[in-house]
Amino acid sequence: MATLNASKWGYVGLTAQSTHTAARDGTTGSTGAVNPTTAYGQAINYNAVVGGRGNSYNIYRAFYYFDTSGISSTVTSATINIAGSTNATAKVIVLESTAFGGGGGSNLALSDYNKINLASPTLYSSFFNSWVTSGNNSITLNSTALSDIETQNYFICAVIEYDYDYSDVDPGVTFTRRNGINYTTTGYLDYTLAGGSGPANVSSVNGVSAASINTWNGTTWSDITSINGVS
């Protein structure tokens, strides 16, 4: 299994909207963070405050960009791994996104809030309901995601709240579902390639773990049987 860290990441939120529809289908966020390095307790969030002096709907979505140009072999399995932080009350789902300029040409922007096709979304996972606040959240990616990781030079995804944001449900009452992300740990992909697993007796090269090596001198690591005579 190999590991690939995200190259760019962040979250975008649209806040203080008077209706569920305005918050969910808005085109541009009102707040966000680009490549944050500290924990944030509502990076994935659906919040409705209903009644009193008026309604207020607030939605936050997390985004990740991975440079997958070095992956060319068949990807047989993969997970996206996100460190949790304060709050773990939301189910989440991973969707295809066209954020980061559509191909990684720019950092995350407030205008990326709606860079997911909620009318006809491409799913990269099923819903995930086991978020932890301390430790890693490993979300299994589906065959569509595996194909995109293998065939595209980039893998861009959004991680959003499932029951109300993704499912387009207005709770009609004051309500909150949110998960925190610990951005002191960079999000990453774990993935497995078809074929060999590389030279079994080589655990590292020049201090780099074998599990983190994708290619060696232009050859896919899993296709290499030995290095300097070591199998």
N, C-alpha and C positions, 0 to 999 in steps of 0.2 A: 504494500500500500504506500502511495506517495502523498505528499502534502503540498498544497499550493496556497500561499497567503493571499488575501485580498490586496489589490494594489490601491484601490480607492474605496471609500465607504462613507456612511453618514446617515442622517435621518432628516426628514422634512415633515413638518406639521402644518395643518391648516386649522386655525383656532377661531373661537368666538363667532361661529356661524349659527344663524337662527334656526336652521332646519338640518335634518339628517342628510337630505339630498345635496344641499349647498356644501356641506362639509365633505361628503364622500365624492362628489363629482366636480369639485372645484378644480380649476386648472393650475393654480399657482399657490404654493404654500406661503404661510405668513411667518414661519420661524423654521430654523434648522441648524445643522452643524455639518461642516465639511471635514472629513478625516479626523473626527474627535479622538482624543486620547484619554478621556476620563469617563467614568461611569455616568450613565443617564437613566433614570428610573422609569421613563415613559417613552423610550425610543420606538416602541410599538404600542399603540394606544387607541382605544375608542372610549370617549367620554361624552356623556350627555347630561346636561343640567337642565331640567324641565320644570317650569312653573316659576313662582315668585315674580321677579321683575322681568321675566322673559327667558326664552330658551337659549342655550349655548351648547353647540356641538363642536367637539375637538377630536381630530384624528391625526395620529403620527404614523409614519411608515419608514422602515429601515431599508437601505439600499446598499448593494455590494457590487463591485466590479473586479473580475479576475482576468488576468492575462493568460489565456490558454493556448497561445500560439505555439508553445513548445510541446503540446500534446497531439500526437498523430495516430497512435495505436487505438484499438477499440477499448473504450471505457466500459467496464463490466459492472461497476458499482461506484457510488460516490455519496458523500454526505457533506452538507454545509454545517460548519461548527461555529457556534456563537457563544461567547462567555456571558453568563447571566449576571444580573445585578438586582437591586431592590425592586420588588414587585414581580409576581408571577401568577397573574390571574387570567391571562388571555390564551386561547388557542391561537395558533398562527398557521399560515400557509405561505409557501414560496411560489412566486409568480415570475414569469419572464418580464423584463423591463427594458426600456430603451433610454434609461437615464444615462448620465455621464456623456452626453453628446451622441448617444446611440452606439458608440464604439470605443468609448474610453478616451475620447479626444479632449474632454474637459472634466473638471471636478463636479461633484454634485451641486445642483443649483435649486433654488426654490421652485423654479419652473419644472423641475423633474417630479414634483408631487404627483402629477397625473400621468407619468410615463409608464403606465401599466394599463392594459386594455381590459378594463373591468366589464365592458359589455360582452366581450368574448375572450376571456383570459386564457393564456397558455400556462397551464399548471406545471410547476416543477416539483411538486410534492403533494402528498395528501395533508390533511390538517395534522398539526403536532400539538399535543395536549400534555406535555410532560416538562414544561419549562422549569428550570431551577434557577435560584437567585445566586447561588454560589457554586461555580463549576461550569462545565461545558454542556451546551445544548446541541446535540448531534441530530440533525434532521436528514432523513434518508431522501435522496433525490430520485425522481422517476426516470423512465426510459427516454422521455423527451429531453430532460436535462442532460442525461448522459450523452445523447447524440449531439447536443449543442456544444458540450464541453469538448467533445472529440473533433467536431467538424468546423467549429468557428474559432476565430483568433481571440475571442473574448467570451466571457460568460457574465451576463448582467442579470441580477435578480432583485426583486423586492420581497421583503418579509413583512406581512401585514396581519392585522387582527382578523380572525376567521369568522366568528359568529355574526358580527354586525357590519364591519367594513366590507370584507369580501362578499358575504352573503346578502348584503344590501337589506338589512333589517333595522328598522327604527324601534328601539325599545319603548319609546313613548313615556318613559319615566327617567328620573335621575339614575344614572347607571355608569359604571366604569369597568373596563377591562384593559389592563396594561401589563407589559413586561419590560423590565429593565435590561440594558445591555452594558456590560463592562468593557468599554473600549480600550482599557489598558492592555487587553489581549486582542491581537488582530484576528478578525474572522478568517477562517481558512476552509479549503476543501480537502477532504481525504478522498482519494480515488484509487481504484484498482484497474490495471490494464490487463487485457487478454494476453495469453502466451506466457512466456517464462517470467520469472520474478527477478531476474538479474543474477549475478554470481552469488550463490548462497553463502559462501564463506567470507565475503567482503562486507563488513558492517559499516565502514565509512571510507571516504576518499578525501584526503586533505582536510580532515576534520569535519566533513559534511556527512551526515547520516545517509546511508544508502537509501533509506525510505524517502528521503527528501530529494533524491536525484531523479530528474525526469529524463535527461539525455546525457550522453558522454561522448564528446567529440562528434556530435551530430547523430549518434546512434541511440535509439530508444533504450533506456536502461534495462527494461525487461527483456530485450532481445540479446543482451550481452551474457555470454556464458562464463567468461573469465577475464581477469585483468592482470597482466604481467604473470600469467601462469597460475593465478589463484582462482579456483572455480567459485 
